[in-house]
Amino acid sequence: MSQIHTRHASFTLRAGETLLDGLERTGHAVEYQCRSGYCGSCRTTLLAGQVRYQEIPLACVAKDEILPCCCRPVGNITLGIEAEPVKKQA
């Protein structure tokens, strides 16, 4: 399983889980629309590591960007994204 590092958190991606699903599960706010690589809304900066796409996404991404909705990490990766702060209940 790949270890995912972000600006304020680290987590292990679960078997069968997309990177976007893992980010959402661990409190990261990621915009998305299609979950298929068409729109590019989930575009995120890849700081270290590599990912693979099962199919080349239609959305344009820069050299240091990935689409977490449709890629799989190749080993451990580091993303330039922050987790949402945990809200304390009164």
Backbone as ProteinMPNN parsed JSONL, in Angstrom:
{"seq_chain_A": "MSQIHTRHASFTLRAGETLLDGLERTGHAVEYQCRSGYCGSCRTTLLAGQVRYQEIPLACVAKDEILPCCCRPVGNITLGIEAEPVKKQA", "coords_chain_A": {"N_chain_A": [[0.83, -1.167, 0.0], [0.458, 2.236, -0.691], [2.013, 5.036, 0.846], [0.753, 8.152, 1.625], [1.639, 11.467, 1.695], [0.879, 14.683, 2.866], [0.666, 18.262, 3.287], [0.046, 18.501, 6.052], [-0.541, 15.997, 7.011], [-0.393, 12.364, 6.988], [-1.146, 9.288, 5.424], [-2.219, 5.912, 4.753], [-3.042, 4.553, 1.689], [-5.923, 2.731, 1.041], [-6.66, -0.63, -0.073], [-7.952, -0.821, -3.322], [-8.962, 1.715, -3.176], [-9.409, 4.958, -4.531], [-7.083, 7.644, -5.075], [-8.311, 10.111, -4.663], [-10.542, 9.321, -3.102], [-9.194, 8.453, -0.787], [-8.017, 10.852, 0.055], [-10.311, 12.357, 0.649], [-11.38, 10.761, 2.701], [-9.554, 11.204, 4.716], [-9.877, 13.826, 5.49], [-9.164, 15.864, 3.693], [-9.81, 18.632, 1.696], [-10.899, 18.466, -1.421], [-11.674, 19.674, -4.514], [-13.991, 18.457, -6.913], [-15.575, 17.131, -9.853], [-16.202, 15.263, -12.003], [-14.894, 12.811, -11.42], [-13.453, 11.225, -13.158], [-11.32, 12.13, -14.697], [-11.926, 13.932, -16.676], [-12.682, 16.632, -16.214], [-10.783, 18.032, -14.644], [-11.018, 19.33, -12.207], [-10.097, 18.352, -9.754], [-7.412, 18.714, -9.758], [-4.154, 18.569, -8.478], [-1.083, 19.394, -6.83], [1.828, 17.523, -7.296], [4.402, 16.824, -5.26], [6.449, 15.015, -4.706], [7.414, 11.743, -5.807], [5.66, 9.308, -7.882], [2.905, 8.781, -10.137], [0.477, 6.695, -11.818], [-1.65, 6.522, -14.637], [-4.517, 4.743, -15.522], [-5.885, 5.17, -17.839], [-5.099, 7.755, -20.1], [-5.816, 10.941, -18.899], [-8.378, 13.262, -19.986], [-8.41, 15.907, -19.21], [-6.223, 18.687, -19.036], [-3.022, 18.665, -17.554], [-0.33, 20.076, -15.733], [3.254, 19.549, -15.629], [3.938, 19.077, -12.942], [1.547, 18.367, -11.779], [-1.301, 16.343, -10.816], [-4.209, 14.256, -11.284], [-6.114, 13.271, -8.834], [-8.446, 11.778, -8.91], [-8.291, 9.794, -10.791], [-5.835, 8.502, -10.871], [-3.174, 6.298, -9.843], [-0.976, 5.865, -7.148], [2.528, 5.229, -7.489], [4.207, 3.659, -5.418], [5.281, 5.584, -2.566], [4.001, 8.908, -2.16], [4.101, 12.532, -2.213], [2.003, 15.239, -1.692], [0.987, 18.568, -2.513], [-1.108, 19.638, -0.732], [-3.529, 20.589, 1.705], [-4.926, 19.389, 4.788], [-8.269, 19.671, 5.919], [-9.055, 21.611, 8.781], [-9.821, 20.004, 11.87], [-13.003, 20.162, 13.155], [-14.051, 21.231, 16.262], [-16.499, 20.088, 18.479], [-19.004, 21.788, 20.313]], "CA_chain_A": [[0.0, 0.0, 0.0], [1.216, 3.485, -0.801], [1.909, 6.039, 1.903], [0.471, 9.458, 1.04], [2.024, 12.565, 2.577], [0.401, 15.996, 2.468], [1.307, 19.306, 4.102], [-0.193, 18.349, 7.481], [-1.025, 14.657, 7.349], [0.074, 11.196, 6.243], [-2.064, 8.165, 5.544], [-2.007, 4.791, 3.845], [-4.144, 4.35, 0.761], [-6.507, 1.396, 1.214], [-6.79, -1.444, -1.283], [-9.093, -0.49, -4.16], [-9.378, 3.097, -2.953], [-8.752, 5.942, -5.384], [-6.367, 8.664, -4.324], [-9.321, 11.09, -4.268], [-11.29, 8.747, -1.986], [-8.329, 8.482, 0.383], [-7.893, 12.238, 0.496], [-11.573, 12.726, 1.294], [-11.49, 9.992, 3.943], [-8.637, 11.728, 5.731], [-10.176, 15.213, 5.795], [-8.61, 16.817, 2.733], [-10.843, 19.235, 0.854], [-10.507, 18.41, -2.828], [-12.777, 19.94, -5.434], [-14.111, 17.476, -7.991], [-16.836, 17.126, -10.584], [-16.497, 14.068, -12.784], [-14.213, 11.627, -10.869], [-13.002, 10.391, -14.27], [-10.224, 12.733, -15.44], [-12.402, 14.775, -17.769], [-12.858, 18.057, -15.925], [-9.585, 18.628, -14.061], [-11.322, 20.062, -10.975], [-9.347, 17.813, -8.611], [-5.982, 18.949, -10.036], [-3.371, 18.703, -7.251], [0.361, 19.431, -7.066], [2.63, 16.376, -6.869], [5.697, 17.333, -4.823], [7.437, 13.931, -4.781], [6.864, 10.435, -6.157], [5.097, 9.124, -9.212], [1.585, 8.157, -10.261], [0.146, 6.129, -13.13], [-3.04, 6.612, -15.059], [-4.949, 3.579, -16.282], [-6.123, 5.789, -19.143], [-4.64, 9.138, -20.092], [-6.967, 11.816, -18.664], [-8.669, 14.268, -20.998], [-8.088, 17.223, -18.648], [-4.81, 19.058, -19.129], [-2.306, 18.814, -16.289], [1.061, 20.507, -15.865], [4.246, 18.52, -15.308], [3.941, 18.791, -11.508], [0.173, 18.188, -11.327], [-1.959, 15.061, -11.032], [-5.651, 14.199, -11.064], [-6.269, 12.176, -7.882], [-9.648, 10.986, -9.166], [-8.104, 8.707, -11.755], [-4.463, 7.998, -10.914], [-2.737, 5.401, -8.763], [0.414, 6.12, -6.767], [3.548, 4.2, -7.684], [4.97, 3.839, -4.194], [4.889, 6.699, -1.708], [3.961, 10.211, -2.825], [3.86, 13.726, -1.408], [1.127, 16.167, -2.398], [0.908, 19.933, -1.999], [-2.502, 19.873, -0.349], [-3.69, 20.659, 3.156], [-6.114, 18.789, 5.36], [-9.209, 20.587, 6.565], [-8.928, 21.537, 10.222], [-10.858, 19.242, 12.544], [-13.919, 21.063, 13.856], [-14.386, 20.789, 17.612], [-17.907, 20.255, 18.802], [-19.203, 22.499, 21.578]], "C_chain_A": [[0.887, 1.247, 0.0], [0.959, 4.38, 0.403], [1.76, 7.392, 1.218], [0.817, 10.52, 2.074], [1.468, 13.858, 1.996], [1.043, 17.017, 3.408], [1.155, 19.081, 5.6], [-0.636, 16.951, 7.897], [-0.316, 13.601, 6.511], [-0.945, 10.087, 6.446], [-1.691, 7.095, 4.537], [-3.245, 4.637, 2.982], [-4.637, 2.917, 0.908], [-6.614, 0.674, -0.132], [-8.066, -1.067, -2.026], [-9.579, 0.946, -4.039], [-8.664, 4.018, -3.94], [-8.024, 6.947, -4.503], [-7.351, 9.735, -3.838], [-10.13, 10.583, -3.079], [-10.472, 8.793, -0.694], [-8.156, 9.887, 0.933], [-9.167, 12.692, 1.204], [-11.726, 12.031, 2.649], [-10.663, 10.6, 5.066], [-8.771, 13.239, 5.938], [-9.564, 16.243, 4.884], [-9.736, 17.328, 1.84], [-10.335, 19.287, -0.579], [-11.747, 18.665, -3.675], [-12.806, 18.824, -6.481], [-15.466, 17.629, -8.656], [-17.109, 15.731, -11.141], [-15.977, 12.764, -12.185], [-13.686, 10.692, -11.958], [-11.864, 10.984, -15.085], [-10.636, 13.623, -16.59], [-12.321, 16.264, -17.448], [-11.614, 18.741, -15.372], [-9.814, 19.373, -12.764], [-10.485, 19.605, -9.787], [-7.832, 17.995, -8.76], [-5.239, 19.296, -8.745], [-1.891, 18.681, -7.6], [1.031, 18.196, -6.486], [4.029, 16.89, -6.544], [6.801, 16.282, -4.928], [6.728, 12.623, -5.09], [6.296, 10.419, -7.564], [3.709, 8.507, -9.122], [1.451, 7.586, -11.666], [-1.333, 6.318, -13.384], [-3.37, 5.352, -15.842], [-5.255, 4.0, -17.714], [-5.672, 7.236, -19.043], [-5.851, 10.049, -19.911], [-7.147, 12.835, -19.794], [-8.339, 15.679, -20.512], [-6.586, 17.469, -18.77], [-4.22, 19.203, -17.739], [-0.875, 19.232, -16.587], [1.982, 19.378, -15.403], [4.209, 18.115, -13.827], [2.535, 18.608, -10.934], [-0.332, 16.786, -11.622], [-3.458, 15.234, -10.839], [-5.917, 13.022, -10.134], [-7.503, 11.316, -8.104], [-9.365, 9.751, -10.017], [-6.658, 8.205, -11.863], [-4.205, 7.083, -9.726], [-1.294, 5.727, -8.43], [1.303, 4.928, -7.107], [4.485, 4.365, -6.493], [4.428, 5.018, -3.405], [4.935, 8.007, -2.485], [3.744, 11.33, -1.805], [3.089, 14.728, -2.257], [1.136, 17.532, -1.728], [-0.515, 20.315, -1.678], [-2.579, 19.85, 1.165], [-4.967, 19.939, 3.584], [-6.986, 19.884, 5.946], [-8.992, 20.495, 8.063], [-10.09, 20.767, 10.832], [-11.699, 20.223, 13.355], [-14.266, 20.459, 15.217], [-15.862, 21.056, 17.873], [-18.029, 20.908, 20.169], [-19.94, 21.648, 22.573]], "O_chain_A": [[1.942, 1.273, 0.633], [-0.16, 4.468, 0.907], [2.546, 7.738, 0.336], [0.335, 10.469, 3.206], [1.567, 14.104, 0.794], [1.879, 16.655, 4.237], [2.056, 19.438, 6.359], [-1.065, 16.755, 9.034], [0.276, 13.897, 5.473], [-1.536, 9.966, 7.519], [-0.943, 7.342, 3.59], [-4.366, 4.595, 3.49], [-3.832, 1.985, 0.898], [-6.652, 1.305, -1.188], [-9.14, -1.002, -1.428], [-10.514, 1.345, -4.734], [-7.461, 3.881, -4.163], [-8.325, 7.075, -3.316], [-7.229, 10.213, -2.71], [-10.379, 11.339, -2.14], [-10.997, 9.133, 0.366], [-8.15, 10.084, 2.149], [-9.101, 13.343, 2.246], [-12.154, 12.649, 3.624], [-11.038, 10.514, 6.235], [-7.873, 13.866, 6.5], [-9.452, 17.407, 5.27], [-10.516, 16.546, 1.297], [-9.441, 20.07, -0.901], [-12.746, 17.954, -3.562], [-11.761, 18.313, -6.882], [-16.393, 18.195, -8.076], [-18.109, 15.099, -10.803], [-16.565, 11.708, -12.421], [-13.492, 9.502, -11.712], [-11.471, 10.39, -16.089], [-9.798, 14.029, -17.395], [-11.938, 17.067, -18.299], [-11.415, 19.931, -15.617], [-8.885, 20.0, -12.256], [-10.194, 20.406, -8.898], [-7.064, 17.471, -7.953], [-5.64, 20.199, -8.012], [-1.488, 18.023, -8.559], [0.826, 17.862, -5.319], [4.757, 17.336, -7.431], [7.953, 16.614, -5.207], [5.583, 12.415, -4.687], [6.429, 11.376, -8.327], [3.382, 7.807, -8.163], [2.2, 7.94, -12.576], [-2.154, 6.279, -12.467], [-2.609, 4.936, -16.716], [-4.934, 3.295, -18.671], [-5.847, 7.871, -18.003], [-6.812, 9.953, -20.674], [-6.187, 13.216, -20.464], [-8.022, 16.551, -21.321], [-5.784, 16.547, -18.621], [-4.836, 19.792, -16.851], [-0.282, 18.794, -17.572], [1.525, 18.376, -14.853], [4.422, 16.949, -13.497], [2.355, 18.687, -9.719], [0.136, 16.122, -12.547], [-3.914, 16.241, -10.296], [-5.945, 11.879, -10.592], [-7.598, 10.226, -7.54], [-10.115, 8.776, -9.97], [-6.301, 7.553, -12.844], [-4.936, 7.103, -8.736], [-0.467, 5.853, -9.332], [0.882, 3.774, -7.024], [5.448, 5.128, -6.559], [3.268, 5.403, -3.554], [5.788, 8.2, -3.351], [3.271, 11.099, -0.692], [3.468, 15.028, -3.389], [1.277, 17.632, -0.509], [-1.069, 21.226, -2.293], [-1.791, 19.174, 1.828], [-5.951, 19.888, 2.845], [-6.484, 20.905, 6.415], [-8.764, 19.4, 8.578], [-11.222, 20.869, 10.357], [-11.172, 21.012, 14.139], [-14.717, 19.317, 15.305], [-16.393, 22.112, 17.528], [-17.25, 20.616, 21.076], [-20.193, 22.089, 23.693]]}, "name": "protein", "num_of_chains": 1, "seq": "MSQIHTRHASFTLRAGETLLDGLERTGHAVEYQCRSGYCGSCRTTLLAGQVRYQEIPLACVAKDEILPCCCRPVGNITLGIEAEPVKKQA"}
